[in-house]
Amino acid sequence: MSDTPSTPPSQAQLDRFAEGFNQSLTLRHFGARMSFPEGRKVVVTLPQVRPEHRGGLGTSAVNGGMLAALFDLAIGCTPALRDPTKRCATIQLSMSFERPATGDSLHVEATLDHGGPSTVFASARLLDSQGRVCARCQGVVRVSSQPWAAGDSPATN
């Protein structure tokens, strides 16, 4: 990745960022959790696929809208790998669905590809409970010079 800052955030900073999201009403309602393993990627897990997550093509596969939400969360939080204090927002997602996402859990891994101070490019993959890649995503995220209004976390609820 180009334009990497000289001092990456600490694991403690990334853990605080993730915990803010994990405690939010939105992620608790969704049933998803975020983490930053070893400070090198964003991981979003859906440890229990629930009935309301399903319905893709009228089957028991996870609905594509749910997959898009998981990708948006993972891609949209990749700038935290450089600076978790700055506001950021996903401005573009491009998803490729390769197979139905079935099973009882899902796992998304997102990494920063490259970027500058105000725009980053990231990619992600979504795996089912058997570790099979079901979908891939590329995205663009806008990074603001403004800090998050709530301090350490962008989670507002």
Secondary structure, 3 states (H helix, E strand, C coil): CCCCCCCCCCHHHHHHHHHHHHCCHHHHHHCCEEECHHHCCEEEEECCCCHHHEEECCCCEECHHHHHHHHHHHHHCHHHHCCCCEEEEEEEEEEEECCCCCCCCEEEEEEEEEECCCEEEEEEEEEECCCCEEEEEEEEEEEEEEECCCCCCCCCC
